[in-house]
Amino acid sequence: MRWRWAMPLAVFVLAASQGMGQEGIKLTLNLMPGGAASRVITGTVKGEWQAPEPIPVNLEVRVSHYIVVSQSLPNGDAVITVQPQGFQLKGKVGDIPLEWMVSADGHLQARWGDQTFDSHKLPEEQQKQLRQALTASYEVTISPQGAIKGVKAPAGVKSEVWQDVPSEPKIAQQIVAALLQALWTPLLPDKPVKVGDRWAAQVPLAVFEGAETFPLPLTCTLDKTEGDEAHIAVQGELKGEGATLTLKRLSERDPQVTVERGQLQINGKVVFLLSLSVPQRAQWQLSGEMAGQYKMPDGSPNAFTFRFSADLKDELVF
């Protein structure tokens, strides 16, 4: 199994050459056309949803993408094709069961208490529309140092049956998808590094509707080398308030979740396997809160605060 940092936006061979003396370790992305792998994120998201009464949230998460390097550009950048292979949330909000289960082939099962949705029960043409929307691939242009130069995103879900999917699992999917973007980090330093060296990186968070992105600043440290492994510690924090921003939705018919105040802390441990020149695994802890309003279709806005913590494992599987 292999782990991919940057985002589900590239699969690469990490050309890691360990120099002698003062040269340190040079980490550079060598994006090779035809390379392919699956990126798998698993873990838990827990917290407290207050709207207005506090309700505990406990969700298990599994998200997968299939990634192919489709084109190498003359300037050294590469175009990556990313295809969703499943997005699964399962747990409880208070005492109410919640499920959002998108399979690798694009079938959706959703549950909120006694409300359920199963795309297998739809007429074939409607099943096809949903499968195409939920498995639509997108393209990302990425530099050898992991900087994201551009994204061509899919259009989203337009099927009429989407209105029959319970709204509460849609809200959970929006929030968890936003949190997972914190792991999509261009992490590599511009020059060789030695144990104890630090460098800065940024995650371009594209979690809100509209074209604007928000940088999550990170501090990365080459913590140690141990045999064949290079260990990198990652820390970051982002705070904001005073704006009203709507989380991205899969469809215009989805509930609107607007964030007016928020903060996020991230801590991670990334392990690079030097002999194979690949990142092997990573473990992440996220915590923070967001506050704002959510609005159900044809409903009125309701204030909310969500305090959360997440423990996530990230791997690249060949």
MARLO-58987 format. One record per residue (C-alpha): x, y, z; residue in one letter. Coordinates in steps of 0.05 Angstrom, whole numbers, padded with zeros to 5 digits, always signed. Example, Ala and Ser with C-alpha at 12.3 -4.5 7.8 and 13.67 -1.06 7.14 Angstrom:
2
+00246-00090+00156A+00273-00021+00143S
//
This chain:
318
+00000+00000+00000M+00024+00070-00016R+00001+00137+00008W-00009+00201-00032R-00004+00270+00001W-00021+00331-00043A-00095+00311-00056M-00131+00258-00095P-00102+00297-00153L-00039+00260-00173A-00004+00194-00171V+00070+00200-00175F+00138+00170-00165V+00173+00211-00111L+00245+00218-00133A+00279+00222-00065A+00354+00224-00067S+00392+00228-00002Q+00453+00271-00012G+00518+00268+00028M+00539+00318+00082G+00504+00384+00076Q+00462+00366+00015E+00407+00332+00055G+00347+00298+00023I+00317+00325-00042K+00243+00311-00052L+00216+00324-00122T+00154+00299-00157L+00168+00261-00221N+00098+00256-00252L+00100+00198-00301M+00044+00190-00353P+00006+00125-00346G+00019+00118-00271G-00043+00097-00233A-00065+00081-00162A-00123+00086-00114S-00122+00136-00057R-00160+00112+00004V-00178+00154+00066I-00208+00119+00127T-00223+00142+00198G-00274+00177+00242T-00306+00245+00249V-00335+00262+00317K-00363+00324+00348G-00423+00363+00372E-00476+00395+00328W-00513+00451+00363Q-00576+00478+00329A-00597+00500+00381P-00590+00440+00428E-00523+00402+00428P-00525+00334+00393I-00466+00286+00391P-00440+00265+00322V-00402+00200+00310N-00387+00180+00238L-00342+00129+00205E-00310+00152+00139V-00283+00116+00078R-00268+00154+00014V-00231+00128-00048S-00208+00157-00115H-00174+00125-00175Y-00118+00169-00200I-00083+00168-00267V-00028+00214-00293V-00057+00228-00362S-00009+00279-00392Q+00060+00310-00380S+00068+00383-00400L+00131+00416-00430P+00142+00458-00367N+00146+00397-00322G+00074+00401-00297D+00026+00343-00307A-00049+00334-00318V-00081+00284-00270I-00148+00250-00280T-00185+00233-00216V-00246+00187-00213Q-00287+00177-00149P-00290+00105-00125Q-00337+00112-00066G-00355+00160-00010F-00382+00127+00053Q-00407+00158+00118L-00440+00116+00171K-00458+00129+00244G-00505+00168+00287K-00525+00240+00300V-00553+00237+00370G-00593+00173+00369D-00612+00178+00295I-00576+00132+00246P-00544+00168+00187L-00515+00136+00124E-00486+00163+00059W-00460+00105+00018M-00437+00117-00053V-00408+00054-00084S-00350+00051-00133A-00399+00043-00191D-00440+00103-00169G-00500+00073-00133H-00525+00114-00074L-00558+00090-00010Q-00576+00144+00041A-00610+00141+00108R-00633+00189+00161W-00673+00153+00214G-00733+00122+00179D-00721+00161+00115Q-00683+00120+00063T-00661+00125-00009F-00634+00069-00053D-00615+00084-00125S-00619+00010-00142H-00696+00017-00139K-00699+00072-00191L-00715+00061-00265P-00652+00045-00305E-00648+00113-00340E-00650+00150-00273Q-00598+00102-00244Q-00554+00118-00303K-00560+00193-00292Q-00540+00187-00219L-00482+00139-00234R-00454+00186-00285Q-00458+00245-00237A-00430+00209-00176L-00371+00177-00214T-00354+00237-00259A-00279+00246-00264S-00243+00312-00262Y-00175+00339-00283E-00121+00373-00243V-00057+00406-00266T-00001+00399-00215I+00072+00421-00212S+00133+00378-00194P+00132+00410-00125Q+00059+00394-00114G+00029+00462-00129A-00041+00458-00159I-00044+00500-00222K-00116+00486-00244G-00177+00442-00235V-00232+00423-00284K-00289+00400-00240A-00351+00360-00260P-00418+00394-00268A-00453+00362-00208G-00518+00324-00200V-00577+00347-00242K-00623+00287-00238S-00695+00302-00216E-00694+00243-00167V-00640+00278-00126W-00695+00315-00088Q-00717+00247-00059D-00650+00238-00023V-00656+00257+00052P-00625+00325+00066S-00588+00309+00131E-00539+00260+00099P-00526+00312+00044K-00505+00362+00098I-00459+00310+00130A-00427+00296+00062Q-00415+00370+00049Q-00381+00381+00116I-00337+00318+00113V-00317+00332+00041A-00295+00402+00063A-00253+00374+00120L-00219+00323+00075L-00193+00379+00031Q-00145+00397+00087A-00106+00334+00068L-00096+00356-00004W-00031+00390+00010T+00028+00406-00035P+00080+00387+00017L+00148+00383-00017L+00205+00433-00002P+00239+00473-00057D+00309+00451-00035K+00343+00392-00001P+00328+00385+00073V+00362+00354+00133K+00333+00329+00198V+00305+00388+00237G+00296+00432+00175D+00228+00466+00166R+00192+00493+00106W+00125+00525+00092A+00068+00497+00049A-00004+00516+00035Q-00068+00477+00021V-00112+00514-00029P-00180+00500+00002L-00234+00503-00051A-00291+00484-00005V-00339+00542-00018F-00382+00558-00078E-00350+00607-00126G-00279+00609-00154A-00243+00636-00093E-00196+00590-00054T-00170+00599+00017F-00098+00580+00035P-00088+00536+00096L-00016+00552+00118P+00026+00493+00142L+00094+00484+00175T+00129+00420+00154C+00190+00391+00191T+00236+00333+00171L+00228+00300+00239D+00275+00242+00231K+00303+00189+00184T+00298+00118+00209E+00327+00064+00165G+00291+00070+00099D+00240+00120+00123E+00237+00196+00125A+00187+00222+00175H+00154+00290+00164I+00113+00326+00217A+00060+00375+00193V+00023+00428+00232Q-00026+00482+00210G-00082+00528+00233E-00134+00571+00198L-00184+00620+00229K-00235+00665+00196G-00298+00705+00209E-00338+00763+00182G-00357+00732+00115A-00416+00688+00094T-00392+00631+00051L-00433+00571+00025T-00402+00502+00025L-00399+00468-00043K-00459+00424-00059R-00468+00364-00105L-00532+00396-00131S-00568+00462-00130E-00625+00425-00096R-00581+00408-00036D-00587+00443+00032P-00546+00507+00037Q-00493+00507+00092V-00464+00577+00101T-00404+00588+00146V-00396+00655+00181E-00341+00637+00230R-00292+00579+00233G-00225+00551+00254Q-00185+00489+00236L-00123+00457+00266Q-00086+00401+00232I-00030+00356+00255N+00000+00300+00214G+00056+00249+00208K+00077+00230+00138V+00126+00173+00123V+00166+00171+00058F+00198+00105+00038L+00265+00126+00009L+00286+00061-00025S+00223+00059-00068L+00219+00135-00074S+00145+00136-00053V+00105+00164+00005P+00081+00103+00044Q+00030+00126+00095R+00003+00184+00136A-00039+00196+00198Q-00078+00260+00209W-00114+00294+00267Q-00161+00352+00252L-00200+00393+00302S-00239+00459+00303G-00308+00488+00294E-00352+00522+00244M-00413+00566+00257A-00465+00596+00211G-00532+00576+00182Q-00562+00517+00145Y-00624+00521+00102K-00664+00461+00078M-00697+00464+00009P-00759+00508+00015D-00743+00520+00088G-00719+00578+00132S-00647+00588+00155P-00627+00558+00221N-00565+00577+00262A-00515+00522+00279F-00447+00510+00310T-00407+00447+00296F-00347+00429+00338R-00309+00370+00310F-00248+00325+00313S-00225+00276+00261A-00174+00219+00261D-00157+00198+00191L-00110+00149+00156K-00089+00163+00084D-00058+00111+00037E-00040+00102-00036L-00055+00032-00060V-00024+00004-00124F
//
